[in-house]
Amino acid sequence: MRLTYHAPVTLTFALAAVAITGADAVLGHALTAAFFSAPPMFSLDPITLLRMVAHVLGHQGWEHCLGNMMLLLLLGPMVEERYGSAPFLAMIVITALATGVLNAIFFSTGLLGASGIVFMCMALASGTNVRSGEIPLTLVIVALLYGGQEILHVLRHDQVSHFAHFLGGTCGVIFGLTFPPTRTAQPTP
């Protein structure tokens, strides 16, 4: 047996997030504040545009980072195998940009963390059996339960961006319904 780098986007994302969290801890959290958090306002400044995507790699600390990375490492390889590495990377970038920009438009707080990406993966993983003309009941149930929970919590002042969770899950549902997988799921008996 040998180790394989079987899900390059997922593994690279997780390693980058862990490395950034470690470097940020050593630098007194200056790295995340400068480059890996979406600011509470939008501009076309190149650094701001970078931060609107790169915020998904920044985290408040080890607990925040490792919680997100455990879920990403659980769900990401399945999604990446089903859709392919390049489309999965595009989904991550689109979701990150959407959450960063919309957060700046609607809220007066910054944003960081990969929770939106994790919830995108949850939605994509729950819809792995989407076939032509059919929507899996698991996708509908996850969307209702998760979406309902996030809508109920969106106005809480708890340092958690429920909006990013909701938007990440919404992106996942949209991607799952509109983008064809590169690999077809095995039909369930």
PyMOL commands that set and color helices and strands:
alter all, ss='L'
color gray80, all
select helices_A, chain A and resi 8-26+30-35+46-57+62-83+85-106+115-126+137-153+162-178
alter helices_A, ss='H'
color red, helices_A
deselect
rebuild
show_as cartoon
